[in-house]
Amino acid sequence: MVKELAIRTCGLTKQFERYIAVNDVDLEIQAGEVYGLIGPNGAGKTTLIRMLATAEEPTTGEIYINGDRMVRDKSNPTMKRRLGYLPDDYPLYEDLTVWDYLDYFARLYRLREPRRTQRLHEVLELIQLGNKRNSLISTLSRGMKQRLSLARTIIHEPILLLLDEPVSGLDPIARMQFREIIKALQEAGMTILISSHVLSDLAELCTSVGIMELGFLVESASLKQLYQRLARQQIMLSTLGKIDVVISELKNYPLVEEWEVLPGTNNLRVNFSGDQTACAELLRSLIQAGIPITDFHCTQEDLETIFLKLGHKQAS
């Protein structure tokens, strides 16, 4: 059974005078995914998200949300009810209380009582601000304000959430709290597209990733496929013996691609093209050669390394 596509774009392009911000993008995001959009400033991420959110009209191309085509020059009211959009610079009304702010947006979305009050309690519990319901927004921390912005975005129970740099400028604890909320929303069945510069957060959250460069979508794949295809296996090893002896032994092993001695230590970082079984074989052969190994563990290149590697490939 093929899963439904929450988002599909065909040849999506946005041109501002002579500048092409988004260039012929074909994007597919399956329902229930957390899709991470990565790219440097000016890559076109915000423009792409704004078009998906119906806040910007495409120059050419088509957008389908849950199979329904977005009609250009129309307000697309039904589609907008399914969307929750959090821009990176959305202003808050500082002189309102948390409750009044959310109540205002719930009324805008025409939520009726008793559902409206029930929904306000639900989102306040989700974003962990129930104890701040009567506080003025001006008294909240930056992390709390960002969670409140997210609550406003989901008050009408959208099925697709578009988040543009939502963790920008947040401290590690606030980012962790935000990640937990995103995971809860995904578990509740929501599809989420999130752009971020904090790649470690995306690696933890996302099921799939898209990489944008100069308006083009240069890569779009599940995180698992991306790691399998582009992430090298690395082995960190330490020895009590001589490093030269370890290196001469590594030279005999065909799956060892290159190595680096960490300065001033008896530690080696080894790039390795084998799988976990091959790693175990390498460890066995080093021990059989009489090398006193004190540490040996396999790691995989992270999302940041893959992103930088892809960037260099595009530039060259």
C-alpha positions as CSV (number, residue, x, y, z in Angstrom):
1,M,0.0,0.0,0.0
2,V,1.5,3.4,-1.0
3,K,1.3,6.0,1.7
4,E,-0.6,9.2,0.8
5,L,1.5,12.2,-0.1
6,A,1.0,15.2,2.2
7,I,3.0,17.5,-0.1
8,R,3.8,17.2,-3.8
9,T,5.2,19.9,-6.0
10,C,5.8,19.8,-9.7
11,G,8.3,22.2,-11.3
12,L,7.7,24.7,-8.5
13,T,9.5,28.0,-9.3
14,K,9.5,31.4,-7.8
15,Q,11.2,34.4,-9.6
16,F,11.6,37.9,-8.1
17,E,12.5,40.1,-11.2
18,R,15.8,38.5,-12.4
19,Y,16.4,36.5,-9.2
20,I,15.2,32.9,-9.1
21,A,14.7,32.0,-5.4
22,V,13.2,28.5,-6.0
23,N,14.1,26.7,-9.2
24,D,12.0,23.9,-10.7
25,V,11.5,22.0,-7.4
26,D,9.8,18.5,-7.5
27,L,9.2,17.7,-3.8
28,E,7.3,14.7,-2.3
29,I,6.6,14.3,1.4
30,Q,4.6,11.4,2.6
31,A,1.9,11.8,5.2
32,G,3.1,11.4,8.8
33,E,6.7,12.3,8.1
34,V,9.0,14.9,9.8
35,Y,10.8,16.3,6.8
36,G,13.9,18.5,7.4
37,L,14.8,21.2,5.0
38,I,18.5,22.1,5.1
39,G,20.5,24.7,3.2
40,P,22.6,27.9,3.6
41,N,21.0,31.3,3.8
42,G,19.6,32.3,0.4
43,A,19.1,28.7,-0.7
44,G,15.3,29.2,-1.1
45,K,14.0,27.4,2.0
46,T,11.8,30.2,3.3
47,T,10.4,31.0,-0.2
48,L,9.6,27.3,-0.7
49,I,7.8,27.1,2.7
50,R,5.9,30.4,2.1
51,M,4.6,29.0,-1.2
52,L,3.5,25.8,0.5
53,A,1.8,27.9,3.2
54,T,-0.1,29.9,0.5
55,A,1.7,33.1,1.7
56,E,3.6,33.4,-1.6
57,E,2.3,32.7,-5.1
58,P,4.5,30.5,-7.4
59,T,5.7,32.0,-10.7
60,T,5.2,28.5,-12.3
61,G,4.6,25.0,-11.1
62,E,2.0,23.1,-9.1
63,I,1.4,22.4,-5.4
64,Y,-0.7,19.5,-4.1
65,I,-1.6,19.3,-0.4
66,N,-3.0,15.8,0.5
67,G,-3.8,15.3,-3.2
68,D,-5.7,18.6,-3.6
69,R,-4.2,21.1,-6.1
70,M,-3.6,24.6,-4.8
71,V,-5.4,27.0,-7.1
72,R,-3.4,30.1,-8.1
73,D,-5.1,33.5,-7.6
74,K,-7.6,31.9,-5.2
75,S,-7.7,32.0,-1.4
76,N,-7.8,28.2,-1.0
77,P,-9.8,28.4,2.3
78,T,-10.2,24.6,2.7
79,M,-6.5,24.0,2.2
80,K,-5.5,26.8,4.7
81,R,-7.6,25.1,7.4
82,R,-5.4,22.0,7.0
83,L,-2.1,24.0,7.3
84,G,-0.3,25.4,10.3
85,Y,2.5,27.8,9.3
86,L,5.1,29.3,11.7
87,P,7.3,31.9,10.0
88,D,10.7,32.6,11.6
89,D,9.8,36.2,12.6
90,Y,6.1,36.0,13.6
91,P,5.3,38.8,16.1
92,L,3.6,38.1,19.4
93,Y,1.1,40.5,21.1
94,E,3.2,41.3,24.2
95,D,0.4,43.0,26.2
96,L,-2.0,40.0,26.0
97,T,-2.0,37.0,28.4
98,V,-1.1,33.6,27.1
99,W,-4.8,32.5,27.4
100,D,-6.2,35.6,25.7
101,Y,-3.7,35.3,22.8
102,L,-4.6,31.7,22.1
103,D,-8.3,32.4,22.6
104,Y,-8.1,35.2,20.0
105,F,-6.6,32.9,17.3
106,A,-9.1,30.1,18.3
107,R,-11.9,32.5,17.6
108,L,-10.3,33.6,14.3
109,Y,-10.4,29.9,13.2
110,R,-14.1,29.9,14.3
111,L,-13.7,27.2,17.0
112,R,-16.9,27.1,19.0
113,E,-17.6,26.4,22.6
114,P,-17.2,24.0,24.4
115,R,-14.5,22.8,21.9
116,R,-12.6,26.1,22.0
117,T,-11.9,26.0,25.7
118,Q,-11.1,22.3,25.6
119,R,-8.6,23.0,22.7
120,L,-6.9,25.8,24.6
121,H,-6.3,23.5,27.6
122,E,-5.0,20.8,25.2
123,V,-2.4,23.0,23.5
124,L,-1.3,24.6,26.8
125,E,-0.7,21.2,28.2
126,L,1.2,20.1,25.1
127,I,3.5,23.1,25.1
128,Q,4.0,23.0,28.9
129,L,2.6,26.5,29.5
130,G,-0.5,25.6,31.5
131,N,1.0,27.3,34.6
132,K,1.6,30.5,32.6
133,R,-1.9,30.8,31.1
134,N,-2.6,34.1,33.0
135,S,0.9,35.6,32.5
136,L,1.5,38.5,30.1
137,I,3.4,37.4,27.0
138,S,6.0,40.1,27.7
139,T,7.1,38.2,30.8
140,L,7.9,34.9,29.0
141,S,11.3,33.7,28.1
142,R,12.3,33.3,24.4
143,G,11.8,29.6,24.5
144,M,8.3,30.0,26.1
145,K,7.4,32.5,23.4
146,Q,8.4,30.2,20.7
147,R,6.4,27.4,22.2
148,L,3.4,29.8,22.4
149,S,3.9,30.6,18.7
150,L,3.7,26.9,18.0
151,A,0.5,26.6,20.0
152,R,-1.0,29.4,17.9
153,T,0.0,27.5,14.8
154,I,-1.7,24.2,15.9
155,I,-4.8,25.6,17.6
156,H,-7.1,24.7,14.7
157,E,-5.7,21.1,14.5
158,P,-4.0,21.3,11.1
159,I,-2.8,18.0,9.5
160,L,0.3,19.7,8.0
161,L,2.7,21.9,9.9
162,L,5.2,24.2,8.2
163,L,8.0,25.4,10.5
164,D,10.6,27.9,9.3
165,E,13.7,28.0,11.6
166,P,11.6,27.4,14.8
167,V,14.6,26.7,17.1
168,S,16.7,29.6,15.8
169,G,18.3,31.5,18.8
170,L,17.0,29.0,21.4
171,D,19.3,27.6,24.1
172,P,19.9,23.8,24.3
173,I,17.2,23.2,26.9
174,A,14.6,25.2,25.0
175,R,15.5,23.3,21.8
176,M,15.1,20.0,23.6
177,Q,11.6,21.0,24.8
178,F,10.7,22.1,21.3
179,R,11.9,18.7,19.9
180,E,9.8,16.8,22.4
181,I,6.7,18.8,21.3
182,I,7.4,18.1,17.6
183,K,7.8,14.3,18.4
184,A,4.4,14.4,20.2
185,L,2.8,16.1,17.2
186,Q,4.2,13.5,14.8
187,E,2.9,10.7,17.1
188,A,-0.5,12.3,16.9
189,G,-0.4,11.8,13.1
190,M,0.7,15.3,11.9
191,T,3.0,15.8,8.9
192,I,5.7,18.3,9.7
193,L,8.1,20.2,7.4
194,I,10.8,21.9,9.4
195,S,13.8,24.0,8.2
196,S,16.7,24.6,10.5
197,H,20.4,25.4,10.7
198,V,20.8,23.2,13.8
199,L,21.5,20.0,11.9
200,S,21.9,17.9,15.1
201,D,18.2,18.7,16.0
202,L,17.1,17.6,12.5
203,A,19.1,14.4,12.7
204,E,17.2,13.5,15.9
205,L,13.8,14.6,14.7
206,C,13.5,13.8,11.0
207,T,12.5,10.8,9.0
208,S,13.5,12.4,5.7
209,V,15.7,15.4,4.6
210,G,15.8,17.8,1.7
211,I,18.9,19.8,0.9
212,M,18.6,23.1,-1.0
213,E,21.3,25.0,-2.8
214,L,20.8,28.2,-4.9
215,G,17.1,27.5,-5.3
216,F,17.5,23.9,-6.3
217,L,16.5,20.8,-4.3
218,V,19.7,19.0,-4.8
219,E,18.9,16.0,-2.5
220,S,15.7,14.5,-1.1
221,A,15.8,11.2,0.7
222,S,14.9,9.3,3.9
223,L,17.5,9.9,6.6
224,K,18.3,6.2,6.5
225,Q,19.0,6.2,2.8
226,L,21.1,9.3,3.1
227,Y,23.3,7.8,5.8
228,Q,23.6,4.5,3.8
229,R,24.6,6.3,0.7
230,L,26.8,9.2,1.9
231,A,27.9,8.6,5.5
232,R,31.3,6.9,5.9
233,Q,31.8,4.5,8.7
234,Q,34.6,5.6,11.1
235,I,36.5,3.6,13.7
236,M,38.1,5.3,16.7
237,L,40.8,3.1,18.2
238,S,43.4,3.4,20.9
239,T,46.4,1.2,21.6
240,L,49.0,0.8,24.4
241,G,51.5,-0.2,21.8
242,K,53.3,1.6,18.9
243,I,51.0,3.5,16.4
244,D,53.4,2.4,13.6
245,V,52.6,-1.3,14.3
246,V,48.8,-0.6,14.1
247,I,49.2,1.4,10.8
248,S,51.2,-1.4,9.2
249,E,48.5,-3.9,10.2
250,L,45.8,-1.6,8.8
251,K,47.5,-1.4,5.5
252,N,46.8,-5.1,5.0
253,Y,43.1,-4.6,5.4
254,P,41.3,-3.7,2.0
255,L,38.3,-2.1,3.7
256,V,40.5,0.5,5.4
257,E,40.4,3.6,3.2
258,E,42.5,6.1,5.2
259,W,43.5,6.9,8.7
260,E,44.5,9.8,10.8
261,V,46.6,9.8,14.0
262,L,45.2,12.3,16.5
263,P,48.1,14.6,17.5
264,G,49.8,13.8,20.8
265,T,47.9,10.6,21.4
266,N,47.9,6.9,20.7
267,N,44.5,7.3,19.0
268,L,43.6,6.7,15.4
269,R,40.6,7.7,13.4
270,V,40.0,5.2,10.6
271,N,37.7,5.7,7.6
272,F,36.2,2.3,6.9
273,S,34.0,1.0,4.0
274,G,32.8,-2.2,5.7
275,D,29.7,-3.0,7.8
276,Q,29.5,-3.9,11.5
277,T,30.5,-7.5,10.8
278,A,33.7,-6.3,8.9
279,C,34.4,-4.0,11.9
280,A,34.4,-7.0,14.2
281,E,36.7,-8.9,11.8
282,L,39.1,-6.0,11.8
283,L,39.2,-5.9,15.7
284,R,39.8,-9.6,15.8
285,S,42.7,-9.4,13.4
286,L,44.3,-6.6,15.3
287,I,44.1,-8.6,18.5
288,Q,45.4,-11.7,16.8
289,A,48.4,-9.7,15.6
290,G,49.2,-9.1,19.3
291,I,48.3,-5.3,19.3
292,P,47.1,-4.1,22.8
293,I,43.8,-2.4,21.9
294,T,42.3,-0.3,24.7
295,D,39.5,1.3,22.8
296,F,37.7,0.4,19.5
297,H,34.3,1.8,18.5
298,C,32.5,2.4,15.2
299,T,30.7,5.6,14.5
300,Q,29.0,7.1,11.4
301,E,29.5,10.5,9.9
302,D,26.8,12.9,11.1
303,L,24.3,14.9,9.1
304,E,26.5,18.1,9.3
305,T,29.4,16.2,7.7
306,I,27.2,14.9,4.9
307,F,25.7,18.4,4.3
308,L,29.2,20.0,4.1
309,K,30.4,17.2,1.8
310,L,27.4,17.6,-0.6
311,G,27.9,21.4,-0.5
312,H,31.5,21.0,-1.7
313,K,30.4,18.6,-4.4
314,Q,27.9,21.2,-5.7
315,A,30.6,23.9,-5.6
316,S,33.2,21.9,-7.5
